[in-house]
Amino acid sequence: MFHVIPLTEQKQSPNRTILFEGGQFGTPISLFLMDAEPGQGPALHVHPYPETWIVHSGEAEFTVGEQKIMGKAGDIIVVDPETPHRFVNTGTGRLQMTCIHASDHVIQEWV
């Protein structure tokens, strides 16, 4: 068995970010395909599971707990469960990255 989710059926926000929640397809992961303008990014939040970011293009400042780190194309960053985190596109172009959630649906609490 396999599933193909055409682009026209993917949940896309006004800023072009796509959300995929794997539970309905029998997979234990969910993800965001980020496509953020300069200055965009989510507010501080936590998840009860780890999150993995893969930066495909652009650059961002990541806040992880009390630390701030820069991420750029090719970097993989892993955040522990229950760790407050956020990121913002600090570059001059678009930030494209995959945010992998170790859950069949996204569980997110804003802090």
Contacts in CASP RR format, 6 or more apart in sequence:
PFRMAT RR
TARGET T0000
AUTHOR 0000-0000-0000
METHOD contacts of the structure
MODEL  1
MFHVIPLTEQKQSPNRTILFEGGQFGTPISLFLMDAEPGQGPALHVHPYP
ETWIVHSGEAEFTVGEQKIMGKAGDIIVVDPETPHRFVNTGTGRLQMTCI
HASDHVIQEWV
3 25 0 8 1.000
5 20 0 8 1.000
5 25 0 8 1.000
10 18 0 8 1.000
10 19 0 8 1.000
10 20 0 8 1.000
11 18 0 8 1.000
11 19 0 8 1.000
11 20 0 8 1.000
12 18 0 8 1.000
12 19 0 8 1.000
13 19 0 8 1.000
15 35 0 8 1.000
15 36 0 8 1.000
15 37 0 8 1.000
15 40 0 8 1.000
16 35 0 8 1.000
17 32 0 8 1.000
17 33 0 8 1.000
17 34 0 8 1.000
17 35 0 8 1.000
17 36 0 8 1.000
18 32 0 8 1.000
18 33 0 8 1.000
18 35 0 8 1.000
19 30 0 8 1.000
19 31 0 8 1.000
19 32 0 8 1.000
19 106 0 8 1.000
20 30 0 8 1.000
20 31 0 8 1.000
20 32 0 8 1.000
20 33 0 8 1.000
21 30 0 8 1.000
21 104 0 8 1.000
21 105 0 8 1.000
21 106 0 8 1.000
22 28 0 8 1.000
22 29 0 8 1.000
22 30 0 8 1.000
22 104 0 8 1.000
22 105 0 8 1.000
23 30 0 8 1.000
23 104 0 8 1.000
23 105 0 8 1.000
26 104 0 8 1.000
27 104 0 8 1.000
28 102 0 8 1.000
28 103 0 8 1.000
28 104 0 8 1.000
29 100 0 8 1.000
29 101 0 8 1.000
29 102 0 8 1.000
29 103 0 8 1.000
29 104 0 8 1.000
30 100 0 8 1.000
30 101 0 8 1.000
30 103 0 8 1.000
30 104 0 8 1.000
30 105 0 8 1.000
30 106 0 8 1.000
31 98 0 8 1.000
31 99 0 8 1.000
31 100 0 8 1.000
31 101 0 8 1.000
32 98 0 8 1.000
32 99 0 8 1.000
32 101 0 8 1.000
32 106 0 8 1.000
33 96 0 8 1.000
33 98 0 8 1.000
34 95 0 8 1.000
34 96 0 8 1.000
34 97 0 8 1.000
34 98 0 8 1.000
34 99 0 8 1.000
35 94 0 8 1.000
35 95 0 8 1.000
35 96 0 8 1.000
36 60 0 8 1.000
36 89 0 8 1.000
36 94 0 8 1.000
36 95 0 8 1.000
36 96 0 8 1.000
37 89 0 8 1.000
37 93 0 8 1.000
37 94 0 8 1.000
38 89 0 8 1.000
38 90 0 8 1.000
38 91 0 8 1.000
38 92 0 8 1.000
38 93 0 8 1.000
38 94 0 8 1.000
38 95 0 8 1.000
39 88 0 8 1.000
39 89 0 8 1.000
39 90 0 8 1.000
39 91 0 8 1.000
40 88 0 8 1.000
40 89 0 8 1.000
40 95 0 8 1.000
41 60 0 8 1.000
41 86 0 8 1.000
41 87 0 8 1.000
41 88 0 8 1.000
41 89 0 8 1.000
42 86 0 8 1.000
42 87 0 8 1.000
43 86 0 8 1.000
43 110 0 8 1.000
44 63 0 8 1.000
44 84 0 8 1.000
44 85 0 8 1.000
44 86 0 8 1.000
44 110 0 8 1.000
44 111 0 8 1.000
45 84 0 8 1.000
45 85 0 8 1.000
45 86 0 8 1.000
45 108 0 8 1.000
45 109 0 8 1.000
45 110 0 8 1.000
45 111 0 8 1.000
46 81 0 8 1.000
46 82 0 8 1.000
46 83 0 8 1.000
46 84 0 8 1.000
46 85 0 8 1.000
46 108 0 8 1.000
46 109 0 8 1.000
46 111 0 8 1.000
47 81 0 8 1.000
47 82 0 8 1.000
47 101 0 8 1.000
47 103 0 8 1.000
47 106 0 8 1.000
47 107 0 8 1.000
47 108 0 8 1.000
47 109 0 8 1.000
48 81 0 8 1.000
48 82 0 8 1.000
48 103 0 8 1.000
48 107 0 8 1.000
49 81 0 8 1.000
49 101 0 8 1.000
49 102 0 8 1.000
49 103 0 8 1.000
49 107 0 8 1.000
50 78 0 8 1.000
50 79 0 8 1.000
50 80 0 8 1.000
50 81 0 8 1.000
50 102 0 8 1.000
51 78 0 8 1.000
51 79 0 8 1.000
51 85 0 8 1.000
51 99 0 8 1.000
51 100 0 8 1.000
51 101 0 8 1.000
51 102 0 8 1.000
52 76 0 8 1.000
52 77 0 8 1.000
52 78 0 8 1.000
52 79 0 8 1.000
52 99 0 8 1.000
52 100 0 8 1.000
52 102 0 8 1.000
53 62 0 8 1.000
53 75 0 8 1.000
53 76 0 8 1.000
53 77 0 8 1.000
53 78 0 8 1.000
53 79 0 8 1.000
53 87 0 8 1.000
53 97 0 8 1.000
53 98 0 8 1.000
53 99 0 8 1.000
53 100 0 8 1.000
54 74 0 8 1.000
54 75 0 8 1.000
54 76 0 8 1.000
54 97 0 8 1.000
54 98 0 8 1.000
54 100 0 8 1.000
55 71 0 8 1.000
55 72 0 8 1.000
55 73 0 8 1.000
55 74 0 8 1.000
55 75 0 8 1.000
55 76 0 8 1.000
55 77 0 8 1.000
55 95 0 8 1.000
55 96 0 8 1.000
55 97 0 8 1.000
56 73 0 8 1.000
56 74 0 8 1.000
56 96 0 8 1.000
56 97 0 8 1.000
56 98 0 8 1.000
57 73 0 8 1.000
57 94 0 8 1.000
57 95 0 8 1.000
57 96 0 8 1.000
57 97 0 8 1.000
58 72 0 8 1.000
58 73 0 8 1.000
58 89 0 8 1.000
58 91 0 8 1.000
58 93 0 8 1.000
58 94 0 8 1.000
58 95 0 8 1.000
58 96 0 8 1.000
59 70 0 8 1.000
59 71 0 8 1.000
59 72 0 8 1.000
59 73 0 8 1.000
59 89 0 8 1.000
59 90 0 8 1.000
59 91 0 8 1.000
59 95 0 8 1.000
60 70 0 8 1.000
60 71 0 8 1.000
60 87 0 8 1.000
60 88 0 8 1.000
60 89 0 8 1.000
60 90 0 8 1.000
60 91 0 8 1.000
60 95 0 8 1.000
60 97 0 8 1.000
61 68 0 8 1.000
61 69 0 8 1.000
61 70 0 8 1.000
61 71 0 8 1.000
61 87 0 8 1.000
61 88 0 8 1.000
61 90 0 8 1.000
62 68 0 8 1.000
62 69 0 8 1.000
62 70 0 8 1.000
62 71 0 8 1.000
62 77 0 8 1.000
62 85 0 8 1.000
62 86 0 8 1.000
62 87 0 8 1.000
63 84 0 8 1.000
63 85 0 8 1.000
63 86 0 8 1.000
63 87 0 8 1.000
64 77 0 8 1.000
64 79 0 8 1.000
64 83 0 8 1.000
64 84 0 8 1.000
64 85 0 8 1.000
65 83 0 8 1.000
65 84 0 8 1.000
65 85 0 8 1.000
69 77 0 8 1.000
70 90 0 8 1.000
71 77 0 8 1.000
79 85 0 8 1.000
84 111 0 8 1.000
89 95 0 8 1.000
101 107 0 8 1.000
END
